[in-house]
């Protein structure tokens, strides 16, 4: 799959822990930690909405990206 989440990159860039991410977004702990740990896990609309509400100025395109297949193969 060529779509990835970049939650870890986003959270680390804000100098927050995955625990803080979980608490600030009001997601379930499993969902928050899975997003942080698994780039292949793509959030649904409700989860994206919670993340954007928790962090004003963040858009879904800031944490969900498309990576062309050739870039995945070379990584």
C-alpha positions in Angstrom: 0.0 0.0 0.0 1.4 3.4 -1.0 -0.6 5.5 1.6 1.2 6.0 4.9 0.4 7.9 8.1 3.1 10.2 9.5 1.7 10.5 13.0 5.1 9.6 14.5 6.8 12.3 12.5 4.1 14.8 13.5 4.1 13.9 17.2 7.9 13.8 17.4 8.1 17.2 15.6 5.9 18.7 18.3 8.2 17.2 20.9 5.4 15.2 22.4 5.2 11.6 23.5 2.8 9.1 22.1 1.2 9.1 25.6 0.6 12.9 25.2 -0.8 12.4 21.7 -3.2 9.8 23.1 -4.4 12.0 25.9 -4.7 15.2 23.8 -6.7 13.6 21.0 -9.1 11.6 23.1 -8.6 8.6 20.9 -8.6 5.1 22.3 -5.1 4.2 23.6 -4.9 1.3 21.1 -5.7 3.6 18.2 -3.3 6.3 19.2 -0.4 4.0 19.8 -1.1 2.0 16.7 -1.1 5.2 14.6 2.2 6.2 16.2 3.8 2.8 15.8 2.4 1.5 12.5 2.8 3.8 9.4 0.6 1.4 7.4 -2.4 2.0 9.7 -4.5 4.7 8.0 -6.9 6.6 10.2 -10.6 6.9 9.3 -12.5 10.1 9.1 -13.6 10.2 12.8 -10.0 9.7 13.9 -8.7 12.4 11.5 -11.3 14.7 12.9 -10.2 14.2 16.5 -6.6 14.8 15.5 -7.4 18.0 13.6 -9.5 19.3 16.5 -6.8 18.5 19.1 -4.1 20.3 17.0 -5.5 23.5 15.3 -3.6 24.2 12.1 -3.0 20.5 11.4 -4.7 19.1 8.3 -5.2 15.4 7.3 -2.6 16.0 4.5 0.0 16.7 7.2 -0.2 13.2 8.6 -1.5 11.0 5.7 0.6 10.9 2.6 0.8 9.0 -0.7 4.2 7.5 -1.5 4.7 6.3 -5.1 5.5 2.6 -5.5 8.9 3.2 -6.9 9.9 5.2 -3.8 8.6 2.4 -1.6 10.7 -0.2 -3.5 13.9 1.8 -3.2 13.4 2.4 0.6 
